[in-house]
Amino acid sequence: MLDDGHQNHSAPLSIDITTSAYAVWVTISGELDCSNHDQLNGALAGLSLAGVRHVHLQLSDLRFCDVAGMRQLLSFTRRTGLTGRRVSTHGTSRTLRRLCHLMTDGKASLDRPAWERARRNSSGIRPLAVPGNALTP
């Protein structure tokens, strides 16, 4: 409770998972903050990716994300990409893209599939190494 007597309630976090033969769509909406990090962690940890080639993160209705929540999202995309699956984010707000850019010094990007980043970097420009713990919570 704040000193002025008003309660500070964040909007609830909603996580919807839709699967198809070769893809999974994870739609995250609401506000991602310290009150619901465990909810996101549980949903992503329990996600079965057997047979999945592509993971889509739909973030168009994610109105707020704190730094720890962004770490969770980046860690998930990194771990999933390392398993050979394609990860795409969709509808990311300018604020979330900017937070991602600031947290990773521009080494990670939302709304751009991993294969597209690799293609851009194959033009002879070598990407800087990202320390292993830079994207993990």
N, C-alpha and C positions, 0 to 999 in steps of 0.2 A: 504494500500500500504506500502511496506517495504521501508526503507531509500534508498536502492540501486535502486529503481525505478521499481522493479519487483513486480507484483501483486501476492498475495498468494491465489490461488483458490483451494478450496478443491474439491475432486471428488464428483459428485452429489450422493445423497442418493436415493436408489431405494427400494421401499417396495411393494412386490407382495403378494397378499393373494389368496390362493386357498382353496376352501372348498369341503368337501365330506359329506357323511351322518353323520359321527360321529367324524370327525377330521377337523382341520384347519391347513394349512401350511402357515406360515408367513416367506417369504424370504426377508432378509435384506441384501443389498449389497451397496458397495461404502464406503463412509466415514461418520461416525456419529460424528458431532461436534456441536459447539454452533450455527452454521448457519442453522442447520436443526433439532434441538431438537423438535421444534413445529410440524414439519412434522411427526416425529415418534410418538409423543404424540397423534396427531390427528388420525393417522392410528390405533394405538392400542386402543384408547378410542372409536373409531367408530366400532370396531370389534364386530360382533354379535356372541356370544358363545352359543346361545340357542340350546339345543340338542347336543352340542359338548361334547365329552368325553376326547378328547386328542388334545392338542395344540402343534404343532411342530414349533420351531424356527430354520430356516435354516440360519446359519451365515457364511457359508464357503466363501462367497464373500464379507464379511464385512472386509475391509482392515484396517480401523482405527476406534477406538471408544474412545472418551474422557471419563473422570470420570463421568460427568453428564449423558452422554449417557448410560454408564454401569449402573448407578443408575436407569435410566428409564427401562432398560431391566430387572434388578433384581427385581424392584418393580412390573413390569408386571407379571413376573413368580411367584412371591410370592402371589400376589393378585389372580391370576388365580388358583394356587395350593390350596389356601384356600377355593375356591369354590368347591373343590372336583374333579377338572379336572386334568388330567395327563399332565404335561408339559415336553417336551423333547427339548433339543437343539442339533443341528447337525452341524458338520463341524467347530466348534469353533477353532480358531487359538490358538497356544500356548500363544501368547501375550495376547489375550483376556481372556484365562483361568487364566493366571497369574494375570492380573488386577483384575479379579473377586476374586481370592484367597486373594490378598492383601487388597481389599476393605472390604471383609467380614471376615477377619482373618481365612479363611479356612472353614467357616460355610456354605457357599453356593458353588455350583460347577456347571459349565456349561458342557454340553455333558453327563450328567448323569441324567436319569429321576428321579423324586421325589420318585417314589415307590422303586427304586433301593437304593437310599440313606436311605430310611426308613428301608429296609431289612438289610442293612449293620449295621445300628444303633440298630437293634433289638437283636443283639447278646449280650446284657447285657451292652453295652457301652452307656452311656447316653450322648446325644449331649448337648453342651452348649447352653444356651438360647441366642437367638438373639434379641436384643432390637428392638422394633417395628419401630423405626425411622432409624435403621441402613441401611435398604434397600430402604428407600423412599427418593425421591429427596428433 
